[in-house]
Amino acid sequence: MTIRVAVIDDQTLVRQGIISLLSLAPDIEVVAQAANGADIVALIAQHQVDLVLMDIQMPQVDGIAALQLLASAGVVVPVIILTTFDDHERVLQAMQAGARGYLLKDVALEVLVDAIHQVKNGGSLLQPAITDKILQSFLRQSPSPSPAQAPADALSAKELEILRLMAAGFSNREIAQSVFKSEGTVKNQVSAILLKLGVRDRTKAVLKAIDLGLLGS
C-alpha cells in the first residue's frame, strides 16, 4: 500500500530535495507540500495524507504551532520533524507537542524511507546523535525530581539500561544485540517499562524518563 506523504518546509531547495528523494521510493508518494504549517489541517484532509514530514523553524506557522493546530482539530496523523543539530531544544518541544520522531535534513534516502515506514506503522523515531543533545540540554535545565515524582513501580537496573538504549534511538533488535538477550525478551522488557511509566509508546517513555530524572548520571 502506498504511503501518502506531505512535506512542509519553507526552504524550497530542501523541500524539493526531499520530494525528489522520495520519488525514488516505490511505495511512497508525496501528495502535498507547503512552505509553512498554516493550512496543515486542510492539507491533510484534502489530500488524505498518511504522514507529514515537517520543518520546525518556519515563518508564520512553525512546526510546533502546526502540531498544536492538529491537536486542537483532533487530527491524528503521524508527524516526523525535520531538524538541524542547533534545534535540539525545539525538537523536545515538538515531541511534547505530539511529533512521533525527528530526522536531520540531510538524511539519506534509505534512512528517510525506513523512518517513514517505522512511524507509519506506529513506531517512534529517535536519532541517537540528536537525542544525546536533547537529553543533555533537558537535564541541565531540570531540577532533581522529588521522591513523590518517581513512578509507582521503580524500574530495575536492567530496565534502566534498556531505557537508556531506547533514548539513544536503538531498535529492539539493536538493544537485544547490545545486552545479549533475545529480541522477544527485550520486547517484553520494553512493554514493562511503558507500563511502569504509564505511557503508550517509546517516545513518551523517554520524555517521561527525562522528566523524572531517570536518565541522569
N, CA and C atoms as a LAMMPS dump frame, in Angstrom:
ITEM: TIMESTEP
0
ITEM: NUMBER OF ATOMS
651
ITEM: BOX BOUNDS ff ff ff
-5.0000000000000000e+02 5.0000000000000000e+02
-5.0000000000000000e+02 5.0000000000000000e+02
-5.0000000000000000e+02 5.0000000000000000e+02
ITEM: ATOMS id mol type element x y z
1 1 1 N 0.844 -1.195 0
2 1 2 C 0 0 0
3 1 3 C 0.886 1.256 0
4 2 1 N 0.548 2.204 -0.828
5 2 2 C 1.329 3.438 -0.938
6 2 3 C 1.092 4.349 0.261
7 3 1 N 2.158 4.888 0.807
8 3 2 C 2.065 5.84 1.916
9 3 3 C 2.025 7.243 1.33
10 4 1 N 0.978 7.981 1.645
11 4 2 C 0.777 9.329 1.11
12 4 3 C 1.386 10.347 2.084
13 5 1 N 2.351 11.118 1.596
14 5 2 C 3.153 11.989 2.457
15 5 3 C 2.975 13.456 2.068
16 6 1 N 2.954 14.322 3.073
17 6 2 C 3.013 15.773 2.861
18 6 3 C 4.358 16.271 3.376
19 7 1 N 4.993 17.156 2.613
20 7 2 C 6.271 17.749 3.001
21 7 3 C 6.066 19.239 3.238
22 8 1 N 6.377 19.696 4.463
23 8 2 C 6.179 21.098 4.823
24 8 3 C 7.509 21.681 5.275
25 9 1 N 8.041 22.603 4.479
26 9 2 C 9.335 23.235 4.777
27 9 3 C 9.417 24.537 3.999
28 10 1 N 9.851 25.61 4.642
29 10 2 C 9.9 26.905 3.968
30 10 3 C 11.09 27.037 3.018
31 11 1 N 12.081 26.161 3.146
32 11 2 C 13.239 26.2 2.257
33 11 3 C 12.939 25.381 0.999
34 12 1 N 12.762 26.082 -0.096
35 12 2 C 12.331 25.423 -1.333
36 12 3 C 13.289 24.324 -1.77
37 13 1 N 14.593 24.593 -1.703
38 13 2 C 15.564 23.595 -2.139
39 13 3 C 15.506 22.34 -1.274
40 14 1 N 15.361 22.533 0.033
41 14 2 C 15.249 21.384 0.942
42 14 3 C 13.975 20.605 0.645
43 15 1 N 12.881 21.321 0.501
44 15 2 C 11.589 20.665 0.243
45 15 3 C 11.631 19.871 -1.065
46 16 1 N 12.13 20.516 -2.116
47 16 2 C 12.192 19.834 -3.403
48 16 3 C 13.18 18.659 -3.37
49 17 1 N 14.262 18.824 -2.597
50 17 2 C 15.225 17.737 -2.475
51 17 3 C 14.614 16.513 -1.827
52 18 1 N 13.842 16.72 -0.767
53 18 2 C 13.178 15.606 -0.084
54 18 3 C 12.151 14.954 -1.003
55 19 1 N 11.404 15.778 -1.725
56 19 2 C 10.407 15.246 -2.657
57 19 3 C 11.08 14.42 -3.749
58 20 1 N 12.208 14.915 -4.253
59 20 2 C 12.95 14.179 -5.282
60 20 3 C 13.457 12.84 -4.745
61 21 1 N 13.961 12.853 -3.499
62 21 2 C 14.414 11.607 -2.888
63 21 3 C 13.273 10.603 -2.783
64 22 1 N 12.138 11.073 -2.291
65 22 2 C 11.018 10.163 -2.056
66 22 3 C 10.418 9.644 -3.352
67 23 1 N 10.642 10.351 -4.458
68 23 2 C 10.137 9.873 -5.75
69 23 3 C 10.818 8.565 -6.156
70 24 1 N 11.96 8.268 -5.532
71 24 2 C 12.698 7.037 -5.823
72 24 3 C 12.167 5.844 -5.032
73 25 1 N 11.32 6.107 -4.056
74 25 2 C 10.755 5.029 -3.234
75 25 3 C 9.446 4.559 -3.859
76 26 1 N 9.328 3.303 -4.226
77 26 2 C 8.157 2.833 -4.974
78 26 3 C 6.843 2.862 -4.203
79 27 1 N 6.905 2.796 -2.876
80 27 2 C 5.659 2.721 -2.106
81 27 3 C 5.378 3.994 -1.311
82 28 1 N 6.039 5.102 -1.678
83 28 2 C 5.809 6.383 -1.008
84 28 3 C 5.499 7.435 -2.065
85 29 1 N 4.452 8.205 -1.84
86 29 2 C 4.054 9.248 -2.783
87 29 3 C 3.862 10.571 -2.042
88 30 1 N 4.537 11.617 -2.493
89 30 2 C 4.323 12.954 -1.929
90 30 3 C 3.095 13.548 -2.608
91 31 1 N 2.034 13.743 -1.845
92 31 2 C 0.758 14.205 -2.411
93 31 3 C 0.48 15.664 -2.108
94 32 1 N 1.292 16.277 -1.224
95 32 2 C 1.067 17.679 -0.874
96 32 3 C 2.353 18.287 -0.343
97 33 1 N 2.498 19.603 -0.514
98 33 2 C 3.648 20.313 0.027
99 33 3 C 3.223 21.731 0.398
100 34 1 N 3.963 22.328 1.342
101 34 2 C 3.654 23.689 1.779
102 34 3 C 4.903 24.325 2.371
103 35 1 N 4.909 25.659 2.448
104 35 2 C 6.051 26.401 2.968
105 35 3 C 5.918 26.718 4.448
106 36 1 N 4.749 26.485 5.028
107 36 2 C 4.574 26.604 6.48
108 36 3 C 3.354 25.806 6.885
109 37 1 N 3.093 25.762 8.198
110 37 2 C 2.051 24.884 8.697
111 37 3 C 0.675 25.495 8.822
112 38 1 N 0.454 26.664 8.223
113 38 2 C -0.816 27.367 8.417
114 38 3 C -2.026 26.539 7.987
115 39 1 N -1.886 25.817 6.884
116 39 2 C -3.03 25.078 6.334
117 39 3 C -2.893 23.566 6.527
118 40 1 N -2.17 23.161 7.553
119 40 2 C -1.876 21.741 7.715
120 40 3 C -3.125 20.89 7.882
121 41 1 N -4.106 21.357 8.596
122 41 2 C -5.322 20.57 8.819
123 41 3 C -6.054 20.346 7.503
124 42 1 N -6.245 21.431 6.731
125 42 2 C -6.931 21.324 5.439
126 42 3 C -6.119 20.488 4.457
127 43 1 N -4.807 20.632 4.501
128 43 2 C -3.913 19.899 3.601
129 43 3 C -4.07 18.398 3.803
130 44 1 N -4.093 17.991 5.06
131 44 2 C -4.205 16.566 5.389
132 44 3 C -5.562 16.018 4.957
133 45 1 N -6.612 16.795 5.202
134 45 2 C -7.954 16.346 4.829
135 45 3 C -8.123 16.285 3.314
136 46 1 N -7.66 17.311 2.625
137 46 2 C -7.843 17.395 1.177
138 46 3 C -7.103 16.307 0.419
139 47 1 N -5.896 15.988 0.891
140 47 2 C -5.052 15.053 0.147
141 47 3 C -4.962 13.672 0.796
142 48 1 N -5.74 13.447 1.842
143 48 2 C -5.759 12.152 2.536
144 48 3 C -4.328 11.702 2.891
145 49 1 N -3.648 12.589 3.593
146 49 2 C -2.24 12.379 3.949
147 49 3 C -2.109 11.322 5.045
148 50 1 N -1.16 10.402 4.86
149 50 2 C -0.9 9.365 5.86
150 50 3 C 0.184 9.77 6.851
151 51 1 N 1.093 10.656 6.436
152 51 2 C 2.232 11.034 7.278
153 51 3 C 2.753 12.398 6.816
154 52 1 N 3.252 13.183 7.772
155 52 2 C 3.773 14.515 7.468
156 52 3 C 5.25 14.598 7.819
157 53 1 N 6.051 15.119 6.891
158 53 2 C 7.439 15.5 7.158
159 53 3 C 7.448 17.015 7.269
160 54 1 N 7.899 17.556 8.407
161 54 2 C 7.733 18.997 8.635
162 54 3 C 8.925 19.623 9.348
163 55 1 N 9.335 20.773 8.863
164 55 2 C 10.398 21.544 9.495
165 55 3 C 9.895 22.14 10.807
166 56 1 N 10.816 22.442 11.715
167 56 2 C 10.448 23.143 12.948
168 56 3 C 10.4 24.645 12.712
169 57 1 N 11.498 25.182 12.168
170 57 2 C 11.628 26.624 12.009
171 57 3 C 11.028 27.063 10.682
172 58 1 N 9.862 27.717 10.722
173 58 2 C 9.204 28.227 9.526
174 58 3 C 8.516 29.543 9.842
175 59 1 N 8.338 30.405 8.853
176 59 2 C 7.628 31.665 9.08
177 59 3 C 6.134 31.432 9.283
178 60 1 N 5.467 32.396 9.846
179 60 2 C 4.015 32.386 10.072
180 60 3 C 3.612 31.297 11.052
181 61 1 N 3.544 30.067 10.611
182 61 2 C 3.162 28.953 11.495
183 61 3 C 4.271 27.911 11.441
184 62 1 N 5.033 27.797 12.53
185 62 2 C 6.158 26.858 12.541
186 62 3 C 5.687 25.437 12.875
187 63 1 N 6.641 24.524 12.976
188 63 2 C 6.3 23.129 13.181
189 63 3 C 5.566 22.854 14.478
190 64 1 N 5.977 23.507 15.545
191 64 2 C 5.337 23.28 16.837
192 64 3 C 3.907 23.822 16.835
193 65 1 N 3.738 25.015 16.288
194 65 2 C 2.389 25.594 16.193
195 65 3 C 1.495 24.726 15.314
196 66 1 N 2.056 24.157 14.245
197 66 2 C 1.279 23.288 13.359
198 66 3 C 0.845 22.018 14.088
199 67 1 N 1.727 21.464 14.909
200 67 2 C 1.364 20.291 15.715
201 67 3 C 0.219 20.629 16.664
202 68 1 N 0.259 21.826 17.217
203 68 2 C -0.81 22.256 18.114
204 68 3 C -2.13 22.44 17.358
205 69 1 N -2.054 22.898 16.099
206 69 2 C -3.255 23.005 15.266
207 69 3 C -3.871 21.623 15.034
208 70 1 N -3.033 20.644 14.771
209 70 2 C -3.525 19.275 14.581
210 70 3 C -4.22 18.764 15.826
211 71 1 N -3.579 18.997 16.977
212 71 2 C -4.154 18.525 18.241
213 71 3 C -5.494 19.198 18.513
214 72 1 N -5.579 20.497 18.267
215 72 2 C -6.821 21.246 18.508
216 72 3 C -7.946 20.76 17.61
217 73 1 N -7.584 20.354 16.387
218 73 2 C -8.587 19.89 15.429
219 73 3 C -8.91 18.409 15.595
220 74 1 N -8.189 17.734 16.489
221 74 2 C -8.413 16.313 16.695
222 74 3 C -7.949 15.455 15.534
223 75 1 N -7.001 15.967 14.765
224 75 2 C -6.477 15.229 13.609
225 75 3 C -5.284 14.382 14.064
226 76 1 N -5.378 13.087 13.863
227 76 2 C -4.315 12.182 14.289
228 76 3 C -3.583 11.668 13.053
229 77 1 N -2.469 12.302 12.726
230 77 2 C -1.61 11.886 11.619
231 77 3 C -0.171 11.927 12.123
232 78 1 N 0.606 10.868 11.935
233 78 2 C 1.988 10.877 12.425
234 78 3 C 2.816 11.957 11.739
235 79 1 N 3.629 12.653 12.539
236 79 2 C 4.476 13.728 12.033
237 79 3 C 5.934 13.445 12.384
238 80 1 N 6.801 13.522 11.382
239 80 2 C 8.235 13.456 11.606
240 80 3 C 8.797 14.854 11.414
241 81 1 N 9.502 15.344 12.416
242 81 2 C 10.087 16.677 12.373
243 81 3 C 11.437 16.637 11.657
244 82 1 N 11.668 17.612 10.793
245 82 2 C 12.956 17.783 10.133
246 82 3 C 13.734 18.856 10.875
247 83 1 N 14.993 18.58 11.191
248 83 2 C 15.711 19.477 12.079
249 83 3 C 17.193 19.553 11.73
250 84 1 N 17.889 20.438 12.437
251 84 2 C 19.342 20.516 12.397
252 84 3 C 19.85 20.302 13.816
253 85 1 N 21.152 20.164 13.978
254 85 2 C 21.709 19.94 15.316
255 85 3 C 21.45 21.121 16.235
256 86 1 N 21.242 22.312 15.685
257 86 2 C 21.044 23.501 16.513
258 86 3 C 19.623 23.605 17.049
259 87 1 N 18.749 22.704 16.648
260 87 2 C 17.337 22.805 17.016
261 87 3 C 16.944 21.892 18.177
262 88 1 N 17.93 21.376 18.96
263 88 2 C 17.597 20.293 19.887
264 88 3 C 16.541 20.672 20.927
265 89 1 N 16.545 21.909 21.404
266 89 2 C 15.542 22.302 22.403
267 89 3 C 14.151 22.364 21.772
268 90 1 N 14.101 22.85 20.526
269 90 2 C 12.825 22.911 19.824
270 90 3 C 12.317 21.506 19.477
271 91 1 N 13.24 20.605 19.212
272 91 2 C 12.848 19.225 18.936
273 91 3 C 12.125 18.628 20.131
274 92 1 N 12.645 18.858 21.316
275 92 2 C 11.997 18.355 22.521
276 92 3 C 10.586 18.924 22.642
277 93 1 N 10.433 20.225 22.357
278 93 2 C 9.103 20.837 22.398
279 93 3 C 8.173 20.19 21.375
280 94 1 N 8.727 19.891 20.199
281 94 2 C 7.914 19.258 19.158
282 94 3 C 7.462 17.864 19.581
283 95 1 N 8.363 17.11 20.215
284 95 2 C 7.996 15.777 20.675
285 95 3 C 6.902 15.867 21.733
286 96 1 N 7.013 16.847 22.602
287 96 2 C 5.995 17.034 23.629
288 96 3 C 4.664 17.477 23.017
289 97 1 N 4.725 18.126 21.832
290 97 2 C 3.513 18.59 21.148
291 97 3 C 2.886 17.508 20.287
292 98 1 N 3.549 16.337 20.209
293 98 2 C 2.931 15.228 19.51
294 98 3 C 3.688 14.646 18.336
295 99 1 N 4.851 15.214 17.998
296 99 2 C 5.648 14.639 16.907
297 99 3 C 6.065 13.219 17.263
298 100 1 N 6.165 12.362 16.265
299 100 2 C 6.488 10.955 16.505
300 100 3 C 7.962 10.649 16.278
301 101 1 N 8.71 11.648 15.818
302 101 2 C 10.128 11.415 15.59
303 101 3 C 10.757 12.611 14.918
304 102 1 N 12.052 12.507 14.666
305 102 2 C 12.754 13.612 14.022
306 102 3 C 13.946 13.087 13.241
307 103 1 N 14.304 13.826 12.181
308 103 2 C 15.41 13.466 11.312
309 103 3 C 16.206 14.705 10.952
310 104 1 N 17.482 14.529 10.685
311 104 2 C 18.278 15.618 10.148
312 104 3 C 17.861 15.872 8.698
313 105 1 N 17.975 17.13 8.272
314 105 2 C 17.529 17.486 6.926
315 105 3 C 18.382 16.853 5.831
316 106 1 N 19.617 16.505 6.142
317 106 2 C 20.474 15.907 5.127
318 106 3 C 20.427 14.378 5.171
319 107 1 N 19.304 13.842 5.63
320 107 2 C 19.149 12.407 5.795
321 107 3 C 19.27 11.678 4.454
322 108 1 N 19.836 10.478 4.488
323 108 2 C 19.953 9.649 3.292
324 108 3 C 18.6 9.018 2.957
325 109 1 N 18.418 8.671 1.706
326 109 2 C 17.141 8.115 1.246
327 109 3 C 16.751 6.872 2.03
328 110 1 N 17.676 5.947 2.223
329 110 2 C 17.365 4.7 2.921
330 110 3 C 16.867 4.972 4.343
331 111 1 N 17.525 5.887 5.038
332 111 2 C 17.123 6.223 6.4
333 111 3 C 15.754 6.893 6.4
334 112 1 N 15.534 7.798 5.443
335 112 2 C 14.262 8.506 5.356
336 112 3 C 13.113 7.537 5.09
337 113 1 N 13.292 6.64 4.149
338 113 2 C 12.244 5.67 3.816
339 113 3 C 11.97 4.745 5.002
340 114 1 N 13.027 4.265 5.651
341 114 2 C 12.848 3.403 6.826
342 114 3 C 12.097 4.141 7.932
343 115 1 N 12.427 5.419 8.108
344 115 2 C 11.769 6.218 9.145
345 115 3 C 10.288 6.37 8.858
346 116 1 N 9.961 6.637 7.611
347 116 2 C 8.551 6.801 7.237
348 116 3 C 7.775 5.516 7.502
349 117 1 N 8.345 4.382 7.122
350 117 2 C 7.662 3.109 7.372
351 117 3 C 7.524 2.831 8.864
352 118 1 N 8.577 3.096 9.613
353 118 2 C 8.565 2.829 11.054
354 118 3 C 7.496 3.652 11.76
355 119 1 N 7.439 4.933 11.451
356 119 2 C 6.471 5.82 12.107
357 119 3 C 5.058 5.542 11.612
358 120 1 N 4.903 5.284 10.32
359 120 2 C 3.571 4.978 9.774
360 120 3 C 3.009 3.718 10.42
361 121 1 N 3.883 2.788 10.778
362 121 2 C 3.428 1.534 11.402
363 121 3 C 3.283 1.635 12.916
364 122 1 N 3.328 2.845 13.44
365 122 2 C 3.074 3.044 14.861
366 122 3 C 4.291 3.229 15.728
367 123 1 N 5.47 3.204 15.127
368 123 2 C 6.693 3.369 15.905
369 123 3 C 7.06 4.823 16.115
370 124 1 N 8.151 5.031 16.825
371 124 2 C 8.697 6.358 17.041
372 124 3 C 10.143 6.359 16.572
373 125 1 N 10.649 7.549 16.318
374 125 2 C 11.977 7.651 15.738
375 125 3 C 12.82 8.626 16.541
376 126 1 N 13.943 8.133 17.076
377 126 2 C 14.849 8.967 17.857
378 126 3 C 16.27 8.754 17.355
379 127 1 N 16.83 9.744 16.674
380 127 2 C 18.202 9.606 16.197
381 127 3 C 19.178 9.81 17.346
382 128 1 N 20.104 8.88 17.558
383 128 2 C 20.997 8.935 18.721
384 128 3 C 21.762 10.244 18.859
385 129 1 N 22.31 10.781 17.781
386 129 2 C 23.147 11.983 17.88
387 129 3 C 22.36 13.166 18.398
388 130 1 N 21.142 13.338 17.928
389 130 2 C 20.336 14.461 18.385
390 130 3 C 19.768 14.179 19.757
391 131 1 N 19.391 12.917 19.99
392 131 2 C 18.817 12.552 21.282
393 131 3 C 19.759 12.916 22.42
394 132 1 N 21.051 12.679 22.233
395 132 2 C 22.025 12.993 23.271
396 132 3 C 22.022 14.485 23.577
397 133 1 N 21.926 15.315 22.546
398 133 2 C 21.89 16.762 22.761
399 133 3 C 20.618 17.169 23.507
400 134 1 N 19.492 16.548 23.13
401 134 2 C 18.226 16.857 23.803
402 134 3 C 18.296 16.47 25.277
403 135 1 N 18.787 15.267 25.544
404 135 2 C 18.881 14.785 26.922
405 135 3 C 19.765 15.698 27.759
406 136 1 N 20.947 16.038 27.226
407 136 2 C 21.875 16.871 27.976
408 136 3 C 21.299 18.247 28.239
409 137 1 N 20.636 18.82 27.222
410 137 2 C 20.028 20.142 27.381
411 137 3 C 18.94 20.114 28.445
412 138 1 N 18.093 19.071 28.379
413 138 2 C 16.984 18.992 29.317
414 138 3 C 17.476 18.74 30.728
415 139 1 N 18.471 17.876 30.857
416 139 2 C 18.981 17.543 32.184
417 139 3 C 19.651 18.741 32.84
418 140 1 N 20.261 19.607 32.021
419 140 2 C 20.877 20.817 32.584
420 140 3 C 19.821 21.773 33.125
421 141 1 N 18.636 21.75 32.513
422 141 2 C 17.583 22.693 32.888
423 141 3 C 16.686 22.166 34.003
424 142 1 N 16.609 20.85 34.139
425 142 2 C 15.616 20.254 35.028
426 142 3 C 16.151 20.051 36.436
427 143 1 N 15.373 20.431 37.45
428 143 2 C 15.772 20.144 38.83
429 143 3 C 15.624 18.664 39.117
430 144 1 N 16.316 18.179 40.13
431 144 2 C 16.195 16.774 40.508
432 144 3 C 14.778 16.501 40.985
433 145 1 N 14.179 15.401 40.546
434 145 2 C 12.808 15.104 40.94
435 145 3 C 12.719 14.729 42.41
436 146 1 N 11.59 15.051 43.012
437 146 2 C 11.355 14.647 44.39
438 146 3 C 10.896 13.202 44.402
439 147 1 N 10.979 12.509 45.548
440 147 2 C 10.539 11.115 45.605
441 147 3 C 9.103 10.923 45.152
442 148 1 N 8.261 11.946 45.386
443 148 2 C 6.858 11.822 45.003
444 148 3 C 6.678 11.756 43.502
445 149 1 N 7.694 12.236 42.737
446 149 2 C 7.569 12.231 41.287
447 149 3 C 7.952 10.885 40.678
448 150 1 N 8.574 10.021 41.444
449 150 2 C 9.044 8.751 40.902
450 150 3 C 7.866 7.867 40.529
451 151 1 N 8.016 7.016 39.494
452 151 2 C 6.927 6.122 39.126
453 151 3 C 6.596 5.179 40.262
454 152 1 N 5.331 4.728 40.267
455 152 2 C 4.88 3.875 41.376
456 152 3 C 5.722 2.615 41.476
457 153 1 N 6.026 2.022 40.341
458 153 2 C 6.865 0.827 40.323
459 153 3 C 8.246 1.218 39.829
460 154 1 N 9.227 1.222 40.712
461 154 2 C 10.582 1.637 40.328
462 154 3 C 11.14 0.695 39.276
463 155 1 N 11.86 1.26 38.326
464 155 2 C 12.482 0.446 37.284
465 155 3 C 13.708 -0.259 37.847
466 156 1 N 13.922 -1.478 37.389
467 156 2 C 15.105 -2.224 37.802
468 156 3 C 16.327 -1.681 37.074
469 157 1 N 17.499 -2.08 37.518
470 157 2 C 18.738 -1.641 36.878
471 157 3 C 18.761 -2.065 35.412
472 158 1 N 18.291 -3.272 35.136
473 158 2 C 18.253 -3.769 33.756
474 158 3 C 17.278 -2.952 32.91
475 159 1 N 16.14 -2.6 33.499
476 159 2 C 15.163 -1.799 32.759
477 159 3 C 15.694 -0.391 32.496
478 160 1 N 16.437 0.154 33.431
479 160 2 C 17.051 1.464 33.211
480 160 3 C 18.07 1.396 32.076
481 161 1 N 18.797 0.287 32.01
482 161 2 C 19.755 0.104 30.913
483 161 3 C 19.019 0.07 29.576
484 162 1 N 17.911 -0.663 29.53
485 162 2 C 17.107 -0.741 28.314
486 162 3 C 16.561 0.639 27.964
487 163 1 N 16.11 1.374 28.974
488 163 2 C 15.537 2.7 28.76
489 163 3 C 16.568 3.656 28.169
490 164 1 N 17.805 3.581 28.643
491 164 2 C 18.856 4.453 28.112
492 164 3 C 19.145 4.115 26.645
493 165 1 N 19.085 2.849 26.304
494 165 2 C 19.284 2.451 24.909
495 165 3 C 18.108 2.904 24.044
496 166 1 N 16.909 2.862 24.605
497 166 2 C 15.751 3.394 23.896
498 166 3 C 15.926 4.886 23.621
499 167 1 N 16.426 5.605 24.63
500 167 2 C 16.648 7.047 24.483
501 167 3 C 17.709 7.346 23.443
502 168 1 N 18.634 6.413 23.245
503 168 2 C 19.683 6.585 22.242
504 168 3 C 19.197 6.235 20.842
505 169 1 N 17.939 5.807 20.732
506 169 2 C 17.359 5.555 19.429
507 169 3 C 17.5 4.149 18.904
508 170 1 N 17.926 3.196 19.747
509 170 2 C 18.119 1.827 19.289
510 170 3 C 16.786 1.085 19.167
511 171 1 N 16.677 0.243 18.147
512 171 2 C 15.504 -0.616 17.981
513 171 3 C 15.587 -1.782 18.956
514 172 1 N 14.492 -2.537 19.071
515 172 2 C 14.506 -3.711 19.952
516 172 3 C 15.601 -4.693 19.537
517 173 1 N 15.772 -4.872 18.243
518 173 2 C 16.797 -5.798 17.765
519 173 3 C 18.191 -5.322 18.165
520 174 1 N 18.447 -4.02 18.007
521 174 2 C 19.758 -3.475 18.354
522 174 3 C 20.003 -3.539 19.858
523 175 1 N 18.936 -3.299 20.633
524 175 2 C 19.062 -3.409 22.087
525 175 3 C 19.383 -4.849 22.468
526 176 1 N 18.692 -5.791 21.843
527 176 2 C 18.923 -7.215 22.126
528 176 3 C 20.379 -7.598 21.87
529 177 1 N 20.934 -7.077 20.793
530 177 2 C 22.334 -7.368 20.476
531 177 3 C 23.272 -6.738 21.507
532 178 1 N 22.887 -5.56 22.008
533 178 2 C 23.738 -4.849 22.967
534 178 3 C 23.764 -5.513 24.332
535 179 1 N 22.619 -6.068 24.746
536 179 2 C 22.53 -6.644 26.093
537 179 3 C 22.555 -8.173 26.079
538 180 1 N 22.772 -8.727 24.879
539 180 2 C 22.9 -10.188 24.735
540 180 3 C 21.654 -10.925 25.209
541 181 1 N 20.497 -10.396 24.816
542 181 2 C 19.222 -11.04 25.098
543 181 3 C 18.492 -11.285 23.781
544 182 1 N 17.442 -12.092 23.824
545 182 2 C 16.639 -12.3 22.626
546 182 3 C 15.779 -11.066 22.367
547 183 1 N 15.383 -10.886 21.117
548 183 2 C 14.54 -9.74 20.77
549 183 3 C 13.193 -9.821 21.494
550 184 1 N 12.691 -11.039 21.669
551 184 2 C 11.429 -11.213 22.38
552 184 3 C 11.527 -10.779 23.834
553 185 1 N 12.655 -11.111 24.482
554 185 2 C 12.868 -10.703 25.87
555 185 3 C 12.915 -9.185 25.987
556 186 1 N 13.621 -8.558 25.055
557 186 2 C 13.716 -7.097 25.072
558 186 3 C 12.347 -6.469 24.836
559 187 1 N 11.58 -7.04 23.923
560 187 2 C 10.237 -6.523 23.664
561 187 3 C 9.391 -6.558 24.929
562 188 1 N 9.491 -7.649 25.684
563 188 2 C 8.747 -7.763 26.939
564 188 3 C 9.226 -6.736 27.966
565 189 1 N 10.55 -6.504 28.004
566 189 2 C 11.092 -5.516 28.944
567 189 3 C 10.643 -4.106 28.58
568 190 1 N 10.619 -3.821 27.284
569 190 2 C 10.147 -2.504 26.842
570 190 3 C 8.688 -2.313 27.234
571 191 1 N 7.876 -3.344 27.045
572 191 2 C 6.458 -3.276 27.437
573 191 3 C 6.314 -3.029 28.936
574 192 1 N 7.16 -3.682 29.728
575 192 2 C 7.125 -3.494 31.18
576 192 3 C 7.512 -2.063 31.553
577 193 1 N 8.489 -1.516 30.846
578 193 2 C 8.917 -0.134 31.108
579 193 3 C 7.781 0.83 30.795
580 194 1 N 7.115 0.641 29.66
581 194 2 C 5.992 1.515 29.291
582 194 3 C 4.891 1.445 30.344
583 195 1 N 4.628 0.223 30.826
584 195 2 C 3.585 0.038 31.833
585 195 3 C 3.937 0.758 33.129
586 196 1 N 5.172 0.605 33.573
587 196 2 C 5.59 1.232 34.828
588 196 3 C 5.594 2.753 34.735
589 197 1 N 5.924 3.272 33.553
590 197 2 C 5.955 4.728 33.379
591 197 3 C 4.585 5.296 33.03
592 198 1 N 3.629 4.414 32.76
593 198 2 C 2.277 4.862 32.458
594 198 3 C 2.15 5.548 31.115
595 199 1 N 2.899 5.063 30.108
596 199 2 C 2.856 5.665 28.772
597 199 3 C 2.579 4.587 27.741
598 200 1 N 2.287 5.033 26.502
599 200 2 C 1.873 4.085 25.475
600 200 3 C 2.941 3.805 24.423
601 201 1 N 3.936 4.667 24.304
602 201 2 C 4.942 4.421 23.275
603 201 3 C 6.329 4.806 23.765
604 202 1 N 7.335 4.468 22.953
605 202 2 C 8.727 4.659 23.338
606 202 3 C 9.091 6.132 23.492
607 203 1 N 8.579 6.978 22.605
608 203 2 C 8.886 8.401 22.678
609 203 3 C 8.432 8.993 23.995
610 204 1 N 7.184 8.696 24.366
611 204 2 C 6.654 9.228 25.625
612 204 3 C 7.39 8.63 26.826
613 205 1 N 7.862 7.393 26.678
614 205 2 C 8.646 6.783 27.759
615 205 3 C 9.936 7.557 27.984
616 206 1 N 10.606 7.912 26.888
617 206 2 C 11.85 8.667 27.007
618 206 3 C 11.595 10.044 27.601
619 207 1 N 10.555 10.716 27.127
620 207 2 C 10.228 12.046 27.661
621 207 3 C 9.873 11.963 29.145
622 208 1 N 9.108 10.927 29.526
623 208 2 C 8.74 10.751 30.934
624 208 3 C 9.985 10.474 31.764
625 209 1 N 10.881 9.67 31.229
626 209 2 C 12.127 9.342 31.955
627 209 3 C 12.977 10.593 32.157
628 210 1 N 13.014 11.449 31.126
629 210 2 C 13.752 12.709 31.259
630 210 3 C 13.138 13.557 32.363
631 211 1 N 11.797 13.641 32.34
632 211 2 C 11.083 14.459 33.324
633 211 3 C 11.325 13.963 34.741
634 212 1 N 11.447 12.655 34.885
635 212 2 C 11.654 12.065 36.211
636 212 3 C 13.128 12.001 36.614
637 213 1 N 13.992 12.409 35.704
638 213 2 C 15.419 12.383 36.015
639 213 3 C 16.011 10.994 36.005
640 214 1 N 15.372 10.044 35.31
641 214 2 C 15.858 8.668 35.319
642 214 3 C 17.059 8.444 34.417
643 215 1 N 17.311 9.386 33.518
644 215 2 C 18.411 9.2 32.567
645 215 3 C 19.652 9.993 32.929
646 216 1 N 19.615 10.651 34.074
647 216 2 C 20.786 11.402 34.507
648 216 3 C 21.888 10.458 34.959
649 217 1 N 23.067 11.027 35.079
650 217 2 C 24.222 10.199 35.503
651 217 3 C 24.152 9.899 36.994
